[in-house]
Amino acid sequence: MKLVRYGPIGSERPGLIDSDGSIRDLSGHVADIGGAALAPDSLARLAALDPNALPLVSGSPRIGPCVGAIGKFLCIGLNYSDHAAETGATVPPEPILFMKPTSAISGPDDEVRLPRGSRKSDWEVELGIVIGSKAKYVSEAEALDHIAGYCVVNDLSEREYQLERHGTWDKGKCCDTFGPVGPWLVTPDEVGDPCALSLWLEVNGHRFQDGSTATMVYRPAFLVSYLSQLMTLHPGDLISTGTPPGVGMGQKPPIFLKDGDRIRLGVEKLGEQNQNVAAD
């Protein structure tokens, strides 16, 4: 099942993608794609609906973040062995954790705004994990039962802020629009093995990232279990799992985003994002 949120910023409505790729309205069955709606029993009820009996959404509405009211936006750094190698870093002995504020979240095709004075804004295509049920001290064997689905994330990063201005990575990860999410929340039954998905990213038509989740060091079940030892994970929390090689910082010489650039990215089975870049 592919779940979607569509409509103006702040007024998104819940929807489902039918077999023809059209949006069907779910407003009569669920208030939003988030919170309690992500629980296993709720998702089972939505999956049992006949898409053809749902109202067809006309036109081409804006697609919003695929999860509403995200509580925590958790991110894992250096989680691909080949990406760690391109940056000259070693694979960490346990996951690197940082957070993005919810003010960074935007829709998959919304404009990316470079912060004032930015010189080193960069891209990162990532697999996102959406939590569907409360997880606290769960084992790795139990962890997958707490996942509502998966989505595409672009973990945009201002490298000067992140690496040269001291302190935590969060400085370079927190900027407004630096967390496009979606287009869809895809349930695990449609994804299959999340560690066997291709993911890619292009800037201005040039493909920079072309990788596979197979090279993740710490995989979804481990990450959910690991994070649940540190904090309680709640329905609607989002975990962005790291990026494969090909980021701008790793180019020789480095290449960074500028006003007027166009980003296109996707993850196999999870859809595609398209963003125009503009300077604040």
N, C-alpha and C positions, 0 to 999 in steps of 0.2 A: 504494500500500500504506500502510495506517495501522498503525503499531506502537505498543504500549502497555505499560506496566508496572503491575501491579496487586498489591494485597495490603498487609499492615501495613508501617508505616514501618521501613525497614531490611531487610525481607524480601520485597521486591517480586519478582514473577515476570514473565517476558517473555510478551507476548501479541500477537495480531493481531486487528484488527477485521474481521469478515466483512461480507458484503453486507447482512446483516440488522441490523448494528450490534451484534452480540454479540461477546464476547471469546472467542477461541480460544487455547488454551495452546500456547506455543512452547518449553516447557522441554525437550522431547525433541530440539530442533534447535539451540538456542542458549542459552548460560548467562544472558545478560542482553542488554538493548538498550543497548549501549555498547561502547566500545573497538573491538576487531577485528571485532565483529559488524556494525559500521557500514560496513565496507569494501565497495566495489562488488561483489566476487564473492560476499561473504556475503549482501548484500541481494538479489542475483540468485537465490541458492539459496532464500531465504525466499519470494521472489515466485513461484517455480516450484511451491511447495507448493499442494496442494488444501486450501483452508480447511475444507471440509466433512469432511476426514479428520483434522483436528486436534481434540483434546479440547475440548468446549464448557465454558466456565467458568460455573458456576451462580451465581445470586444477584446481588447488586450490590456487588461488592468495592470497597474504596477504590482510587482511581486515583492512582498515584504520579507523580513526575516522569517524563516520557517517555524520558529518557536516564539511564542509570545511570553512576555514577562520573565525573561531569563533571570534566574536568581544569581548564579555564579558563573563567570566566564573564565574557566581554568585553562591554562595553556602549558604545554610541555615543550621544553627546548632541547635542541640537539638530539632528537629521538630517531634520526635516520643515520646509520653508520656512514653512508656515502656523503651525506650533507656535513656531518662532523668533519670528515676528511677534507672537504673543499674549503672549510673555514679554518683549517689548521688546528682544530680542537680535538680532544680525545673524547671518546664516548664516556659519559658520566657513569659512576658506579651505581647510581640510582637516579630516578627522573629529576630533571630540573623543572621546577614549578614556578610560574609567574601568573599574574592575573591581568585581564583587561577589564576596565570598567564597562558597565552596561551602556554608558553613553557612547562607546566606540561602535556599538552594533548598528548595522545598516542592512538594507535589502541587498540582494545579490547583484542587482543592476543599478543601484543608486550611485551617484557621483562620489568619487573618492576625493576628499579635500586635503591637500598638503598643508600642514601647519605653517604659519608665517615663519619665514627664515629657514625652512627646511632645505637641506642640501643633499641628504642621503636617505630619502625614503625608498623603501624596498618592498618586495612582494614575497609571499610565501603561500602556496597552495597547500591545504591541509584537510585531512579527514576529521570531521567533527563527530563526537559521540554525545547523544542526548540522553539524559537520565530519565527513566520512566517511573521508578519507584524508589522510595527512601533506601539509602544504602549506608550502613554504619558497621564497621568491622566485618565486612563481608569477605569471604574467601575468594580466591581466584576462580574456583570451580562454580561458585554462586554468582559471580559478577555479571555474566552475560544476561542473567535473568532480570537485571536491573536496568538494562538498556532499552529505551523506547525505539531508538533508531539512529540513523547516521545522516550526515549532511556535509556539504562543501563549506569550508571556511577559507577566507583569504586573511591570513595573519599579517597585515601590513605592519611595517616596522620602520621607524626613523633611526638609522644606525648611529648617527652622531649622538642623538639623545640617549640611545640605548647603551652605547659602549664608551663614549668619550666624556660624558657629563657626570660620571661617578654615581655611585648608588646602585639601585636595582635596575633590571631590564625594563621594568614597568614604564619608565620615562619614555622609552621609544616605542612602546606598544599601546599607549593609552589614548592616542589622539582621536578626536571625533572622526567617524567614518572608517576607522582602521580595523573594523571587524565585520565585513560583509558575511552574511550567513544565509545559506539556502542555495538553490531555489526551493528544494523540497526536503522534508523529513521523510526518509525512506525506512520502513520497518525492516527488522532483521531478516524476515522471511524472504524479502525481495533482494536483499544484499548478498546473502550467502556468507562466504568467508571474507570478513573485513580486511584480512591480511593478504588478499590476492586481488587488489584493485589497482588499476593504473590511474595516475593523476598527473596533470600537466598544466602548464601556464605559459601564455604568450603575451608579449608586449609589442604593440604595433605590428602584429602579424608574425613576429619572430618567436619561435618556441625556445624558451630558456629552461623550463623545467619539464622533464619527461621521465617520471619515475614510477615506482610501485610501492604500495604499502607493505610488500613483502620484505623490504629492507628496514622496517621499523625495528628498533631495538626493544622497546617496551610496548607491548601490544594491548589492545583494548581491555581484555579481561584483567590483565595485570594492572593496568592503569586505574581501572575502576576500583579494584581491590586495594591498591596502594593508597589512593586518595581517600578511600573510606576509612583508612586507619588514622588519617590526619584530621578529617572533618566529616560531618554528615553530608552526604550528597542527597539533594532533594529533586523531585520531579521538575524538569525544565532546566536543570543545571546543564551547562555545555562544557565539554572537554575538547580542546583542539590539540591534536596529537603530534604535531611536529611536521616538518617539511622535508622533501627530498632535495637533492642538489640542484643547482641552477639559479640560486638567488642572485640578485644584482651585486651584492657585496662580494660574491665568489667569482665574478667575471674578471678577466685580465685584459685591460684595466676594469675596475668596478664600473657598473652602470646603475644609475639611480633614476627614479621616476621624476618626470617634469610635467609642467602644465601642458595639457593637450594630448598626453599619452592615452593609449587605449589598452586596457588589460582584459584578457579573456582567459578563463581557467575552468577546469572541471575535474571531477572524479568519476570514474567508471560507475555506472548505475545510479549516480546521485545527482546528475544534472550539471549545468554550466552557469557560470557567472560572466557578466560583461560590464566593465566599468570605465567610464571616462574619468580622467584625472584632471583636476583643476587646482590652482593655487589659491589659498585663502587671501 
